[in-house]
Amino acid sequence: MSDTTDTIEAPGPIFEAILTPHRSMSRRGMFIVFGVMAAGSMLVNGLMYYLGALPVIGFDVVDLLLAIMLYAMNMRGGRASEVILLTEDGLTITRTSPRGRRNQIAMAPGWLRVQLEETAGSNPVLSIVNREAKHIVGTDLGGAERRDLAEALKAAFARLRSPRFDNPQTRN
Protein backbone atom coordinates (compact mmCIF):
# COMPACT_ATOMS: atom_id res chain seq x y z
CA MET A 1 0.00 0.00 0.00
CA SER A 2 1.42 3.35 -0.98
CA ASP A 3 1.12 6.45 1.11
CA THR A 4 0.65 9.63 -0.88
CA THR A 5 0.77 13.06 0.60
CA ASP A 6 0.09 16.32 -1.12
CA THR A 7 2.86 18.85 -0.87
CA ILE A 8 2.44 22.50 -1.52
CA GLU A 9 5.34 24.08 -3.33
CA ALA A 10 6.61 27.34 -1.98
CA PRO A 11 6.30 30.11 -4.55
CA GLY A 12 9.50 31.30 -6.15
CA PRO A 13 11.06 34.68 -5.55
CA ILE A 14 9.31 37.73 -6.93
CA PHE A 15 12.61 39.59 -7.19
CA GLU A 16 16.24 38.65 -6.62
CA ALA A 17 19.33 40.79 -7.08
CA ILE A 18 22.92 39.78 -6.34
CA LEU A 19 25.12 42.86 -5.99
CA THR A 20 28.91 42.57 -6.03
CA PRO A 21 31.61 45.26 -6.27
CA HIS A 22 32.99 45.72 -9.76
CA ARG A 23 36.54 44.51 -10.27
CA SER A 24 37.99 44.95 -13.74
CA MET A 25 40.83 42.47 -13.29
CA SER A 26 40.85 38.75 -12.63
CA ARG A 27 43.15 36.98 -10.19
CA ARG A 28 45.40 35.94 -13.08
CA GLY A 29 45.61 39.55 -14.26
CA MET A 30 46.55 40.62 -10.74
CA PHE A 31 49.52 38.22 -10.73
CA ILE A 32 50.59 39.49 -14.16
CA VAL A 33 50.57 43.07 -12.86
CA PHE A 34 52.55 41.97 -9.78
CA GLY A 35 55.10 40.27 -12.05
CA VAL A 36 55.50 43.35 -14.24
CA MET A 37 55.86 45.56 -11.14
CA ALA A 38 58.48 43.22 -9.66
CA ALA A 39 60.42 43.06 -12.96
CA GLY A 40 60.40 46.85 -13.24
CA SER A 41 61.49 47.15 -9.63
CA MET A 42 64.36 44.71 -10.18
CA LEU A 43 65.45 46.70 -13.23
CA VAL A 44 65.46 49.98 -11.26
CA ASN A 45 67.18 48.32 -8.28
CA GLY A 46 69.86 46.88 -10.55
CA LEU A 47 70.53 50.30 -12.01
CA MET A 48 70.63 51.90 -8.55
CA TYR A 49 73.05 49.22 -7.32
CA TYR A 50 75.28 49.85 -10.36
CA LEU A 51 75.23 53.60 -9.67
CA GLY A 52 75.89 53.08 -5.96
CA ALA A 53 72.60 54.55 -4.74
CA LEU A 54 71.92 51.76 -2.24
CA PRO A 55 69.36 53.62 -0.06
CA VAL A 56 67.08 53.92 -3.10
CA ILE A 57 66.85 50.12 -3.25
CA GLY A 58 65.33 49.95 0.25
CA PHE A 59 62.74 52.61 -0.57
CA ASP A 60 61.89 50.87 -3.85
CA VAL A 61 61.37 47.52 -2.12
CA VAL A 62 59.11 49.12 0.50
CA ASP A 63 57.23 50.91 -2.28
CA LEU A 64 56.72 47.65 -4.18
CA LEU A 65 55.54 45.76 -1.08
CA LEU A 66 53.12 48.57 -0.19
CA ALA A 67 51.68 48.64 -3.72
CA ILE A 68 51.19 44.86 -3.72
CA MET A 69 49.57 44.94 -0.27
CA LEU A 70 47.14 47.72 -1.20
CA TYR A 71 46.23 46.08 -4.50
CA ALA A 72 45.60 42.75 -2.75
CA MET A 73 43.33 44.51 -0.22
CA ASN A 74 41.38 46.03 -3.09
CA MET A 75 40.96 42.64 -4.77
CA ARG A 76 39.90 41.04 -1.47
CA GLY A 77 37.17 43.68 -1.18
CA GLY A 78 35.67 42.26 -4.36
CA ARG A 79 34.55 39.17 -2.43
CA ALA A 80 31.83 41.16 -0.68
CA SER A 81 28.25 40.74 -1.85
CA GLU A 82 24.70 41.81 -1.15
CA VAL A 83 21.66 39.68 -2.01
CA ILE A 84 18.19 41.23 -2.09
CA LEU A 85 15.43 38.60 -2.17
CA LEU A 86 11.73 39.44 -2.28
CA THR A 87 9.16 36.69 -1.78
CA GLU A 88 5.53 36.72 -0.72
CA ASP A 89 6.74 36.20 2.85
CA GLY A 90 8.90 39.33 2.88
CA LEU A 91 12.16 40.91 1.89
CA THR A 92 15.54 39.54 2.92
CA ILE A 93 18.81 41.45 2.55
CA THR A 94 21.89 39.29 3.04
CA ARG A 95 25.23 41.05 3.19
CA THR A 96 28.51 39.13 3.04
CA SER A 97 31.72 40.89 4.06
CA PRO A 98 35.03 40.28 2.25
CA ARG A 99 36.00 38.02 5.18
CA GLY A 100 32.89 35.87 4.70
CA ARG A 101 30.79 37.14 7.61
CA ARG A 102 27.09 37.26 6.85
CA ASN A 103 24.48 39.67 8.11
CA GLN A 104 20.84 39.02 7.26
CA ILE A 105 17.98 41.50 7.55
CA ALA A 106 14.35 40.39 7.15
CA MET A 107 11.52 42.83 6.54
CA ALA A 108 7.76 42.21 6.48
CA PRO A 109 6.24 42.73 3.02
CA GLY A 110 3.33 44.97 4.02
CA TRP A 111 4.94 48.39 4.31
CA LEU A 112 7.92 48.14 2.00
CA ARG A 113 8.85 51.07 -0.20
CA VAL A 114 11.89 52.28 -2.11
CA GLN A 115 13.48 55.62 -1.32
CA LEU A 116 16.07 57.18 -3.64
CA GLU A 117 17.66 60.33 -2.23
CA GLU A 118 19.34 62.43 -4.91
CA THR A 119 21.97 64.94 -3.81
CA ALA A 120 23.74 67.27 -6.23
CA GLY A 121 27.34 66.26 -6.82
CA SER A 122 27.17 62.75 -5.32
CA ASN A 123 25.72 59.33 -5.98
CA PRO A 124 22.10 58.85 -4.95
CA VAL A 125 21.40 56.91 -1.75
CA LEU A 126 19.08 53.94 -2.25
CA SER A 127 17.11 52.73 0.77
CA ILE A 128 14.42 50.16 1.43
CA VAL A 129 12.06 51.49 4.07
CA ASN A 130 9.27 50.01 6.16
CA ARG A 131 7.58 51.13 9.37
CA GLU A 132 10.36 49.86 11.64
CA ALA A 133 13.58 50.66 9.80
CA LYS A 134 15.42 52.07 6.83
CA HIS A 135 18.15 49.98 5.20
CA ILE A 136 20.60 51.39 2.65
CA VAL A 137 21.32 48.99 -0.22
CA GLY A 138 23.58 49.01 -3.27
CA THR A 139 26.46 50.92 -1.71
CA ASP A 140 28.91 49.40 -4.21
CA LEU A 141 26.86 50.51 -7.23
CA GLY A 142 27.23 53.62 -9.34
CA GLY A 143 24.53 56.27 -9.68
CA ALA A 144 22.89 54.87 -12.85
CA GLU A 145 22.94 51.34 -11.45
CA ARG A 146 21.26 52.51 -8.23
CA ARG A 147 18.52 54.22 -10.24
CA ASP A 148 17.98 51.03 -12.26
CA LEU A 149 17.83 48.95 -9.08
CA ALA A 150 15.34 51.41 -7.56
CA GLU A 151 13.05 51.09 -10.59
CA ALA A 152 13.32 47.28 -10.54
CA LEU A 153 12.51 47.19 -6.81
CA LYS A 154 9.52 49.50 -7.27
CA ALA A 155 8.19 47.24 -10.01
CA ALA A 156 8.73 44.16 -7.82
CA PHE A 157 6.92 45.76 -4.87
CA ALA A 158 4.03 46.63 -7.22
CA ARG A 159 3.87 42.97 -8.38
CA LEU A 160 3.85 41.86 -4.74
CA ARG A 161 0.94 44.14 -3.88
CA SER A 162 -1.18 43.32 -6.93
CA PRO A 163 -0.70 39.66 -7.85
CA ARG A 164 -2.07 38.25 -11.08
CA PHE A 165 -4.27 35.23 -10.66
CA ASP A 166 -4.45 32.67 -13.44
CA ASN A 167 -7.87 31.09 -13.43
CA PRO A 168 -8.25 28.49 -16.19
CA GLN A 169 -12.02 28.91 -16.17
CA THR A 170 -11.82 32.54 -17.21
CA ARG A 171 -9.51 31.99 -20.17
CA ASN A 172 -10.94 32.39 -23.69
QUILIN-V821042 format. One record per pair of residues at least 12 apart in sequence whose C-alpha atoms are under 7 Angstrom apart, sorted by the first residue. I is the first residue (numbers start at 1). J is the second residue. If there is no record, write none. Layout:
# QUILIN-V821042
i->[I/I]
j->[J/J]
This chain:
# QUILIN-V821042
i->[12/13/13/13/14/14/14/15/15/15/16/16/16/17/17/17/18/18/18/19/19/19/19/20/20/20/20/21/21/21/22/23/34/41/45/76/77/78/79/80/80/80/81/81/81/82/82/82/83/88/89/90/90/90/91/91/91/91/92/92/92/92/93/93/111/111/112/112/112/113/113/113/114/114/114/114/114/114/115/115/115/123/123/124/126/126/126]
j->[87/85/86/87/86/87/156/85/86/156/84/85/86/83/84/85/82/83/84/81/82/83/138/78/80/81/82/78/80/140/78/78/68/60/57/98/98/98/98/96/97/98/95/96/97/94/95/96/95/160/109/107/108/109/106/107/108/109/104/105/106/107/105/106/130/131/128/129/130/128/129/130/127/128/129/150/153/154/127/128/129/142/143/143/138/146/150]
